[in-house]
Amino acid sequence: MAECVLLAASVNKRFGGLQALADVEIRIDEGQIYGLIGPNGAGKTTFFNVLTGLVRPDTGTFELGGRPYRPIDPHRVAIAGIARTFQNIRLFPDMTALENVMVGRHVRTHANALDAVLRTRRARVEERAIRARAHELLDEIGLSRYANQLARTLSYGDQRRLEVARALATEPRLLALDEPAAGMNATEKGALRALLDSIRARGITILLIEHDVKLVMGLCDRVTVLDYGKVISVGTPADVQRDPAVIEAYLGIVHAEPAPRAQVQ
């Protein structure tokens, strides 16, 4: 049996009178691409925010690699081995692609502020290693030719991929991607799928929020479906596509204009 990378149990989060997450439980095993889907307002991004230390849960326990894990704040989350991207691109627009990736790599360094100010040997050695690894990552995702180009000048699809490279620079055990295909055309989505397959092949487990059902069903090993903060289905893509509760809550409306819902993602 594959090792469990992430185990979340009895996760609850309420915003005022709105129950955003209600006893959510998710198990993700090593090497999986795991999908988290549901209608707008289902609680998907709230779960991501809880998992990555941006929002405190009301209750719930987490294990990462079989050990208790407390998502206290984003920096400690990254050190623990979880990296994420966001629905809206959050690059440093006036830094180069290389510099953006280098920022992510600094979470794995040991030089302190004094080392940086004094330009000690340790700081210089680590900086060279950071730069070299950032170049490797840009090459791996096909952006090496843009290394010295400002992030804001890249195409939308390339900016999305650059975010993934920056997340990979933290050496994550679990890569959490929040709608990485949003706004992409068919060609860009094809490139994204190939990229995610290559990341999995390197032994990195992926948790994916995505509204493109075709992409999710063709890429993920298992899927959890949320609706109004509750888990309504868990299984293989084939299983959840046949689940009447999923069809009623989500799959039956993905190609229609969604009805108004509570504004919690």
ChimeraX attribute file (.defattr): number of C-alpha atoms within 10 A of each C-alpha:
attribute: neighborCount
match mode: 1-to-1
recipient: residues
	/A:1	5
	/A:2	9
	/A:3	11
	/A:4	16
	/A:5	20
	/A:6	25
	/A:7	19
	/A:8	19
	/A:9	16
	/A:10	17
	/A:11	21
	/A:12	22
	/A:13	24
	/A:14	14
	/A:15	10
	/A:16	7
	/A:17	6
	/A:18	13
	/A:19	15
	/A:20	25
	/A:21	28
	/A:22	20
	/A:23	15
	/A:24	20
	/A:25	18
	/A:26	17
	/A:27	15
	/A:28	25
	/A:29	19
	/A:30	19
	/A:31	21
	/A:32	22
	/A:33	25
	/A:34	25
	/A:35	29
	/A:36	25
	/A:37	27
	/A:38	28
	/A:39	22
	/A:40	21
	/A:41	19
	/A:42	26
	/A:43	29
	/A:44	27
	/A:45	21
	/A:46	21
	/A:47	23
	/A:48	23
	/A:49	19
	/A:50	22
	/A:51	26
	/A:52	23
	/A:53	18
	/A:54	16
	/A:55	17
	/A:56	18
	/A:57	20
	/A:58	13
	/A:59	14
	/A:60	18
	/A:61	16
	/A:62	21
	/A:63	16
	/A:64	19
	/A:65	19
	/A:66	12
	/A:67	11
	/A:68	11
	/A:69	17
	/A:70	19
	/A:71	22
	/A:72	15
	/A:73	15
	/A:74	18
	/A:75	14
	/A:76	15
	/A:77	20
	/A:78	23
	/A:79	14
	/A:80	19
	/A:81	15
	/A:82	26
	/A:83	26
	/A:84	26
	/A:85	21
	/A:86	17
	/A:87	15
	/A:88	11
	/A:89	14
	/A:90	11
	/A:91	19
	/A:92	16
	/A:93	15
	/A:94	13
	/A:95	15
	/A:96	20
	/A:97	32
	/A:98	26
	/A:99	22
	/A:100	24
	/A:101	30
	/A:102	24
	/A:103	17
	/A:104	21
	/A:105	23
	/A:106	15
	/A:107	15
	/A:108	14
	/A:109	14
	/A:110	11
	/A:111	18
	/A:112	11
	/A:113	10
	/A:114	10
	/A:115	14
	/A:116	14
	/A:117	9
	/A:118	9
	/A:119	14
	/A:120	13
	/A:121	12
	/A:122	14
	/A:123	20
	/A:124	14
	/A:125	12
	/A:126	16
	/A:127	19
	/A:128	11
	/A:129	15
	/A:130	22
	/A:131	16
	/A:132	13
	/A:133	17
	/A:134	27
	/A:135	20
	/A:136	16
	/A:137	21
	/A:138	23
	/A:139	15
	/A:140	14
	/A:141	20
	/A:142	15
	/A:143	20
	/A:144	17
	/A:145	11
	/A:146	17
	/A:147	18
	/A:148	12
	/A:149	16
	/A:150	17
	/A:151	24
	/A:152	15
	/A:153	14
	/A:154	17
	/A:155	10
	/A:156	17
	/A:157	19
	/A:158	20
	/A:159	20
	/A:160	26
	/A:161	22
	/A:162	25
	/A:163	25
	/A:164	26
	/A:165	26
	/A:166	26
	/A:167	24
	/A:168	23
	/A:169	25
	/A:170	25
	/A:171	20
	/A:172	20
	/A:173	22
	/A:174	27
	/A:175	24
	/A:176	26
	/A:177	22
	/A:178	21
	/A:179	19
	/A:180	25
	/A:181	23
	/A:182	16
	/A:183	12
	/A:184	15
	/A:185	11
	/A:186	10
	/A:187	9
	/A:188	17
	/A:189	18
	/A:190	13
	/A:191	15
	/A:192	22
	/A:193	16
	/A:194	13
	/A:195	17
	/A:196	18
	/A:197	16
	/A:198	14
	/A:199	20
	/A:200	16
	/A:201	12
	/A:202	10
	/A:203	13
	/A:204	21
	/A:205	25
	/A:206	28
	/A:207	22
	/A:208	25
	/A:209	25
	/A:210	21
	/A:211	19
	/A:212	15
	/A:213	16
	/A:214	9
	/A:215	16
	/A:216	22
	/A:217	17
	/A:218	11
	/A:219	19
	/A:220	19
	/A:221	18
	/A:222	23
	/A:223	27
	/A:224	23
	/A:225	23
	/A:226	26
	/A:227	23
	/A:228	23
	/A:229	27
	/A:230	19
	/A:231	21
	/A:232	18
	/A:233	19
	/A:234	19
	/A:235	15
	/A:236	16
	/A:237	20
	/A:238	13
	/A:239	13
	/A:240	21
	/A:241	18
	/A:242	11
	/A:243	15
	/A:244	14
	/A:245	15
	/A:246	22
	/A:247	14
	/A:248	10
	/A:249	18
	/A:250	21
	/A:251	19
	/A:252	11
	/A:253	13
	/A:254	15
	/A:255	8
	/A:256	8
	/A:257	7
	/A:258	11
	/A:259	8
	/A:260	8
	/A:261	12
	/A:262	12
	/A:263	11
	/A:264	18
	/A:265	19
